[in-house]
Amino acid sequence: MSTPATPEVLFDVVADMHAPELYQPKAIAEGVEHFEDIGPEQIAFYREQGYLVVRQAFNPAEVQDAIDGLVDLIMGKRPDFKHVYFEGKAKEILPTLGPEQRQDAVRKLGMFVEFDARLKALSHHAGMLAALKPLLQGHDAEMFQDMALIKPPRLGREKPWHQDKAYFEYALGTPVVGVWIALDEATIANGCMQLLPGRHKEGPILHFQRRDWQICDNTILGAQSVAVPLKPGGLLFFDGMLPHGTPHNSSPNRRRALQFHYAPVGTTKDAPEERLKHFGSEGKNVTC
């Protein structure tokens, strides 16, 4: 029997370690237990604060199916899948890693829903799509991005503070909702999501190419963030303009998560120049 081919080896960039002061949460996000618990009060909270937590969005079987789907893609069971990105710091040691260790060198996967039915089923979960409709101002949801975000033990690096719309070619007035789903327990120590509630209403913030395409560290230092620890199967809805980031994984534990983005069905995109007009091309010559 032939051995499955490994995916094309792609590496994410190596970035400097972030300053610890950038991630000092002052509170823990609250939420509801299930999709069915979302009502007018929760929708109003989302409008005001820019996020909504569903603690038990998916059951253990659904979570395990998603994990199995990711592992199959990482281990090359779909040789035609090419979007596995390894941590840059693992480049030298990757050839020496066995199957289990190889999983813990992955940074992210993308564009995978058409390669695994289990992952596609989660991205089109009926309860989640129903919950998305009022968050999208009454529009049906259309997924336009699928990613798996992985922070390997001790190795998983930061995703600096940013607004997601700084990455997407949608007009500023277009509602965009991010969905972040924990597959492992996400904690403050292993790099759970941190947010700046309410600041989605402030409009675009200049982004700079530093450790990533990000908000300047000086803009974030001293901000009062809220941490979003989640058990496996927990979910975070968040507005595309809400500043958020995740710190380095300093723990011995994995932190695997799925992230999907949704916009109203049929929304057209702008030219990249429109996005950069708002979010800045290297800060519009401003020093960061």
C-alpha positions as CSV (number, residue, x, y, z in Angstrom):
1,M,0.0,0.0,0.0
2,S,1.4,3.4,-1.0
3,T,2.0,6.0,1.7
4,P,-0.1,9.2,1.2
5,A,1.9,12.1,-0.1
6,T,2.7,15.0,2.3
7,P,1.3,18.4,1.5
8,E,3.5,21.0,-0.2
9,V,5.7,22.4,2.5
10,L,4.9,26.1,3.1
11,F,6.2,28.2,6.0
12,D,4.8,31.2,7.7
13,V,7.2,34.1,8.4
14,V,9.3,34.2,11.5
15,A,8.3,37.1,13.7
16,D,9.8,38.7,16.8
17,M,8.3,38.0,20.2
18,H,5.6,40.5,21.2
19,A,5.8,42.7,24.3
20,P,3.9,41.0,27.2
21,E,2.2,44.3,27.9
22,L,0.2,44.1,24.7
23,Y,-2.0,41.3,26.2
24,Q,-3.1,42.1,29.8
25,P,-6.8,41.3,29.9
26,K,-8.9,43.0,32.6
27,A,-12.0,40.9,32.2
28,I,-13.4,37.6,30.8
29,A,-16.0,37.6,28.1
30,E,-19.5,36.4,29.1
31,G,-22.0,34.8,26.8
32,V,-24.8,32.3,26.3
33,E,-24.8,28.6,26.4
34,H,-26.4,27.6,23.1
35,F,-27.4,29.2,19.8
36,E,-31.1,28.9,20.9
37,D,-30.3,31.3,23.8
38,I,-29.6,34.2,21.4
39,G,-32.4,36.8,21.5
40,P,-32.9,40.5,21.2
41,E,-30.8,41.2,24.3
42,Q,-27.8,39.3,22.9
43,I,-28.1,41.0,19.4
44,A,-28.2,44.4,21.1
45,F,-25.0,43.4,23.1
46,Y,-23.3,42.4,19.8
47,R,-24.2,45.7,18.2
48,E,-22.8,47.6,21.2
49,Q,-19.8,45.6,22.2
50,G,-18.9,44.0,18.8
51,Y,-18.9,40.3,19.9
52,L,-21.0,37.5,21.2
53,V,-19.9,34.2,22.9
54,V,-21.7,30.9,22.6
55,R,-20.1,28.6,25.1
56,Q,-21.6,25.3,23.8
57,A,-22.1,25.8,20.1
58,F,-20.9,22.4,19.0
59,N,-21.0,19.0,20.6
60,P,-18.0,16.7,21.2
61,A,-18.7,14.6,18.2
62,E,-18.7,17.7,15.9
63,V,-15.5,18.9,17.5
64,Q,-13.8,15.6,17.0
65,D,-14.9,15.4,13.4
66,A,-13.3,18.8,12.8
67,I,-10.1,17.8,14.5
68,D,-10.0,14.6,12.4
69,G,-10.5,16.6,9.3
70,L,-7.7,18.9,10.0
71,V,-5.3,16.1,11.0
72,D,-6.1,14.3,7.8
73,L,-5.2,17.4,5.7
74,I,-2.0,18.0,7.7
75,M,-0.9,14.4,7.2
76,G,-1.5,14.5,3.5
77,K,-4.5,12.3,3.1
78,R,-5.6,14.8,0.4
79,P,-2.5,15.2,-1.7
80,D,-4.3,17.9,-3.8
81,F,-4.7,20.1,-0.8
82,K,-1.8,22.7,-0.8
83,H,-2.7,25.1,2.0
84,V,-0.8,23.9,5.1
85,Y,1.5,26.5,6.5
86,F,4.1,25.5,9.1
87,E,5.7,27.8,11.7
88,G,8.7,29.5,10.4
89,K,10.7,28.5,13.5
90,A,10.1,24.8,12.6
91,K,11.8,25.0,9.2
92,E,15.0,23.5,10.4
93,I,13.5,20.7,12.4
94,L,10.5,19.7,10.2
95,P,12.3,16.8,8.4
96,T,13.1,15.2,11.8
97,L,9.5,15.3,13.1
98,G,7.2,12.2,13.3
99,P,3.5,12.4,12.6
100,E,2.4,13.6,16.0
101,Q,5.2,16.1,16.3
102,R,4.5,17.4,12.8
103,Q,1.0,18.4,13.8
104,D,2.6,20.7,16.4
105,A,4.6,22.6,13.9
106,V,1.6,23.8,11.9
107,R,0.7,27.5,12.0
108,K,-2.5,27.5,9.9
109,L,-4.5,25.9,7.1
110,G,-6.7,27.7,4.6
111,M,-9.3,27.1,1.9
112,F,-10.1,23.6,3.1
113,V,-13.9,23.3,3.2
114,E,-14.1,21.8,-0.3
115,F,-11.4,19.2,0.7
116,D,-13.1,17.8,3.8
117,A,-16.9,17.2,4.2
118,R,-16.6,17.3,8.0
119,L,-15.1,20.8,8.0
120,K,-17.6,22.0,5.4
121,A,-20.5,20.7,7.5
122,L,-19.3,22.8,10.5
123,S,-18.9,25.9,8.4
124,H,-22.6,25.5,7.1
125,H,-24.0,24.4,10.5
126,A,-27.8,25.3,10.4
127,G,-27.8,26.7,14.0
128,M,-24.8,28.9,13.4
129,L,-26.2,30.2,10.1
130,A,-29.5,31.1,11.8
131,A,-27.6,32.9,14.5
132,L,-25.6,34.8,11.9
133,K,-28.6,36.3,10.1
134,P,-29.5,39.0,12.7
135,L,-25.8,39.8,13.1
136,L,-25.6,40.4,9.4
137,Q,-28.5,42.9,9.7
138,G,-31.1,40.4,8.4
139,H,-29.1,39.1,5.5
140,D,-28.4,35.4,4.8
141,A,-24.8,34.5,5.4
142,E,-22.3,33.7,2.7
143,M,-18.9,32.3,3.8
144,F,-16.0,33.9,2.0
145,Q,-13.0,32.8,4.1
146,D,-12.1,29.5,6.0
147,M,-9.0,29.1,8.1
148,A,-7.7,26.9,10.8
149,L,-5.5,28.8,13.3
150,I,-3.1,26.7,15.3
151,K,-0.8,27.6,18.1
152,P,1.5,24.7,18.7
153,P,2.7,24.2,22.3
154,R,5.5,26.7,23.2
155,L,5.9,27.5,19.5
156,G,2.7,29.0,18.4
157,R,3.3,32.7,17.7
158,E,1.2,35.8,18.1
159,K,-1.4,37.1,15.7
160,P,-1.0,40.9,16.4
161,W,-3.8,43.3,17.1
162,H,-5.8,44.1,14.0
163,Q,-9.2,44.6,12.4
164,D,-10.3,41.9,10.0
165,K,-11.7,44.4,7.5
166,A,-8.1,45.6,7.0
167,Y,-7.6,42.3,5.1
168,F,-10.9,42.2,3.2
169,E,-12.0,44.0,0.0
170,Y,-15.5,44.9,1.3
171,A,-16.9,48.4,1.6
172,L,-16.8,49.8,5.1
173,G,-20.6,49.7,5.5
174,T,-20.8,46.0,4.6
175,P,-21.5,43.8,7.7
176,V,-18.8,41.2,8.1
177,V,-18.9,38.6,11.0
178,G,-16.0,36.5,12.0
179,V,-16.7,33.1,13.7
180,W,-13.9,31.7,15.9
181,I,-14.5,28.1,17.1
182,A,-12.3,26.4,19.7
183,L,-11.3,22.8,19.0
184,D,-9.0,22.6,22.1
185,E,-9.6,24.5,25.3
186,A,-8.5,28.0,24.6
187,T,-7.0,29.8,27.6
188,I,-5.2,33.0,28.3
189,A,-1.9,31.0,28.7
190,N,-2.2,29.2,25.3
191,G,-3.3,32.2,23.3
192,C,-7.1,32.6,23.4
193,M,-8.7,35.6,21.6
194,Q,-8.5,39.0,23.2
195,L,-10.8,41.9,22.2
196,L,-11.3,45.6,22.7
197,P,-15.0,45.8,23.2
198,G,-17.0,48.6,21.6
199,R,-14.1,49.9,19.5
200,H,-15.6,48.5,16.3
201,K,-17.6,51.7,16.3
202,E,-14.6,53.9,16.0
203,G,-13.9,53.1,12.4
204,P,-10.7,52.0,10.6
205,I,-7.4,52.1,12.4
206,L,-4.1,52.5,10.5
207,H,-2.4,49.1,10.0
208,F,1.4,48.6,9.5
209,Q,3.5,45.7,8.2
210,R,5.5,44.8,11.3
211,R,5.2,41.4,12.9
212,D,2.2,41.1,10.6
213,W,-0.3,43.5,9.0
214,Q,-1.3,45.0,12.3
215,I,-2.3,47.9,14.4
216,C,0.7,49.8,15.8
217,D,1.7,48.4,19.3
218,N,1.8,52.0,20.6
219,T,-1.9,52.3,19.9
220,I,-2.7,49.1,21.9
221,L,-0.4,49.6,24.9
222,G,-2.6,50.4,28.0
223,A,-5.8,49.3,26.4
224,Q,-8.4,47.4,28.5
225,S,-8.8,44.1,26.7
226,V,-11.3,41.3,27.3
227,A,-10.1,37.7,27.1
228,V,-12.3,35.0,25.5
229,P,-11.4,31.6,27.0
230,L,-13.4,28.8,25.4
231,K,-13.9,25.1,26.0
232,P,-13.8,22.8,22.9
233,G,-16.9,23.6,20.9
234,G,-17.2,27.1,22.2
235,L,-17.7,29.9,19.6
236,L,-17.1,33.6,19.3
237,F,-18.9,35.9,16.9
238,F,-17.2,39.2,16.3
239,D,-17.6,42.2,14.1
240,G,-15.1,42.7,11.2
241,M,-14.1,46.1,12.6
242,L,-13.5,44.9,16.2
243,P,-9.8,45.1,17.2
244,H,-8.5,41.8,18.4
245,G,-5.4,39.7,18.7
246,T,-4.0,36.5,20.2
247,P,-0.7,36.3,22.1
248,H,2.1,33.7,21.8
249,N,1.3,30.2,23.2
250,S,3.5,30.0,26.3
251,S,1.9,26.8,27.5
252,P,2.6,23.1,26.9
253,N,-0.9,22.7,25.4
254,R,-2.2,22.8,21.8
255,R,-4.6,25.6,20.8
256,R,-6.4,24.6,17.6
257,A,-9.3,26.7,16.3
258,L,-11.4,27.2,13.2
259,Q,-12.2,30.7,11.8
260,F,-14.8,31.5,9.2
261,H,-15.9,34.8,7.9
262,Y,-19.3,35.7,6.5
263,A,-20.9,38.6,4.6
264,P,-24.4,39.0,3.2
265,V,-25.1,36.7,0.2
266,G,-24.2,38.4,-3.1
267,T,-22.1,41.2,-1.6
268,T,-19.6,42.5,-4.2
269,K,-16.0,43.4,-3.4
270,D,-14.1,46.7,-3.8
271,A,-10.7,47.2,-5.4
272,P,-7.8,46.8,-3.0
273,E,-7.0,50.5,-3.3
274,E,-10.3,51.3,-1.5
275,R,-9.4,49.2,1.5
276,L,-5.9,50.7,1.7
277,K,-7.4,54.2,1.5
278,H,-9.0,53.5,4.9
279,F,-6.6,51.2,6.6
280,G,-3.3,52.6,5.3
281,S,-0.6,51.4,3.0
282,E,2.3,51.3,5.5
283,G,0.5,53.8,7.6
284,K,0.3,56.4,4.9
285,N,3.9,57.3,5.6
286,V,3.3,57.5,9.3
287,T,5.9,56.0,11.5
288,C,5.0,53.1,13.8
